[in-house]
Amino acid sequence: MDQDRQERRARMLEKVRKLLAMGRDGRGNDNEQEIAMRQANRLMAEFGIAEAECDMSAIDAGEMAFGAAQCGPDGRAPADGKVYRSCPGWSGVLAVGVARFTDSVVIRKTGPHGELFAFQGEREDVLLARWVFGVLIDSIQAAQKSSGWTKRGEAGDFRLAAASTLQVRLKELAAERLRMYQQAQQQSNSRALVVVDRKRSEIAARFGAQKTKTSHRGFRNSGAAASGSEAGRNINIPAGRPVGNAIRTMLN
């Protein structure tokens, strides 16, 4: 009987893996993706299947999708006719923090759209990275505009300080999540940490190690920098994932 149950669970694991792949695939329509995710969640609850098991199964089967999601320093995917002349230093500081937070790596690249960031890693992670990066870019700019530090030098110091503070927070959150996985592994034999380690090794083999970007120059205006640091401590960091084809676009 136990053998039959194990075999049925193995079949359900494979079915859940395929449903999750359908639900995460931005090429389908929203309704189909939602139905697939609901079916996957129902089977996971019924058979006690963890998402980490499905991810490990996808890695073992060589079916986990890796790639890159590009964006400009404003966090937007490159649009036709849009050319970015450069990526400001503060946006690079933030991009590295977001990459660590989402278990991906980020590089700068130059192409027809000018200078871009490219988040590299597992498909869902890099789409999340691009979205979180855009949300935080908008938050920093909004905070700076409402702060009163609007002159060019002041604005630059504010944004750099905010991005640096956010980078530290993102790094701390990533470390906290890793500790949680380690604890879960010890208490319940969770495979989440194993999946993370496998994904990291795959990413390192495919894309190399992350090159760090931190703030090294002194601030010209300590008042603007202090205000930016305060903003960086208070800006909300998104915890969930976006849904819908408007955001879950094809990889570039």
N, C-alpha and C positions, 0 to 999 in steps of 0.2 A: 504493500500500500504506500509506504514511504517512497519507494522507487517511482511509483506512478505519479505521486504528488511532485516529486522533484523533476520528473520529465515534463509534466504539465507546466510547472513553473518556468522551466527553461524555455518552453515554447512561448509562454506569455512574455518572458523577458525579451525574446526576439521580436515579438509583435509590438511590445511597448517601444523598443528601440526604433522600429520603423515608423511608428506613430509620432514619436518625438521628432524624428527627422522631418516628417511631413509638416508637423506643427511649427517647426523652426525655419522652414524653407520659405524665403521671401518671394519665391516665384509663383506660389499659389495665391488664391484669393483669401481675404480675411476670414470668410465663413468656413472654408475648408480647413484652414489652419486652426481655427477655434474648435471645430468638431474633433480634429485629430488630437489636439491637446486635452480635450475633455475625456476622450476615450482612453488616452494614455494615463491620465490621472486616476481614472476609475480603476483601471487594471492594476496600477501601481498600489493603490490602496487595498484592493481585494487580495492581491498576492504578496503584499509586503515587499514590493520591488522599489529600491532606491534609485533615484536618477543617476547617482554615481555608478551603479552597476551597469546601466545602459550606456553611459559614456565609456566605461572600461570595455564593454563589449564592442562598441564602435571602434575604439582604438585597436583592440585585438584583431578586428576584422579588416583593419585598414580603411575604414569608411568614415573616420572623423575628418571633417573638411577643414583645411587650413588655408589661409590666404591673407589678404590685406584690405583695409578700408581706408581710403584716402580722404583728406579734408584740408581746407585752407586754415590759416591761423584763426579764422572766425568760427571754426568748427563745422562748416558746411561742406558737403560733398561738392567737388568742382562742377560748376555749371558751364554750359556752352558760352564762350565769349569772355568768361571771367578769368583774369590773370592776376595772380598774387605776386607782388614785387619781392616781398620778403616775409619771413616769419619773425616777429619781434621776440626778443629774448625771454620776456615773461611768459609768452605762450609756449615756448619750448620747455621752460621749467614746469609749467602746468601739465604739458603733454607727457613728460616722464612720470609725474605723479599718477596720472590717469592710467598709464600703461602698467605700472606696478599694481595698481588697484584692481585692474581687470585681467591680470595674469597674461599680459601681452607685452610686446616690445614696440617701440616707436622709432622711426627714422625720419630724416628730412630727405626729400627728393625733389629734383627739378625736372619739369616737363613742359608740355604745351600750356599748362595752366599756371606756370610759374613755380614758385617754391611752395611745396605742400608737406604736410605730415602724412605718414602712412603707418597706421597701427597694424601690426603683424601678429598672427597667432591663430587660434581656433576661431572659426567663423562667427559664432555667437559672441565670443569675447571681444573681437575687434569691432563688431557692429555696436556693441555696448560701449566700448571705449570711445568711439567717435561721437556717440550720442552724449555720454557723460561729459566729454571734453567741450562740446558745443554748449551744453547747459551751463557749465562752470565759466566758460568764456563770457557768455551773456551776463551771468551774475556778477562777475568782476567788473565788467564795463558799466553795468547799471549802478553798482555800488560806487564806482569812481565818479560817475556823472552827478550823482546825488550828494556826494561828499563835500563838494565845494572846491576840491583840488582839481582844477580844470586846465591850468596852464600846462604846456607840453612837458616840461621837466617834472612838474608835480604829478601829473597824470601817470607818467612813466614809473616814477617811484612808487606810487600807490599801487599800480597794477603788479609790479614786480614783487612788492612785499606781500600782496594778497596771494599771488600765485605761489610764492615760496612757502607761505603758511599753509596753504591748501595742499601743497606737495607733501609736507610733513604729516598732515592729517591723513591723507590718502595712504601714505606708507604705514602709518600706525594702524589704520583700519585693515590693511592687507595682512599685517602681522597678527592682529587680533583674530582675524578669520582663520589664519593658519594654526594658531593656538587652539581654536575651537575644534578644528579638524583633528588635531593631535589628541585632544581630550576625548573626542568622540571615538577615535580609533581605539584608545585604551579602554573606554567604558563599554562600547557596544560593537567593537570590531568593524566600525564603519570603514568603507572603502574610499571615502571622499578624498582623504589625503593621498592615497595611492594614485587616484585619478589625477589629482593636481600635479603630483611628481612626474607621472608619465607624460602629461601634457607639456610640462615645462621642459622635459628632456627632448620631446619632439620639436618644440619651438626653438630650443637652443640649436638643435641639429639643422633645422631648416633655415633659421633667420639669424642665428648668432646671439651673443649676449647684448643686453641693453647698455647703451652708452649713456652715462649719467649727465644730467644737466641741472646745475644748481646756481644760485646767485653768488657771485664772487665780488662784484664791485660794491663800493660804498654808495649809500644813498645820498643824493644831493640835497634832498629836503627831508629832514628827520620827522617833521610833522606829518607830511604826506605818507611817509613810510609807516609810521605808527598807526595812522588811520587805515592804511591798506592792510596791515597785519591784523588789526581788529576786525576788519571786514572779512578777511580770510578765515578767522576763527568762527564767524557767525554765518557764513554762507552755507546753505544746505547742500549736502552731497547726496545725490540720488541713490537710493538703495535698491529700487526695482529696475526691471527691464522694460523698454518701450515695446509696444505691440502695434501691429498694422503695417501694411505694405508701404505707407508713406515714409516710414523710418527704416523698416527692415528691407532695405534695397539689396540688389545684387552686389557682390563684391567687385571692386574695381581691379 
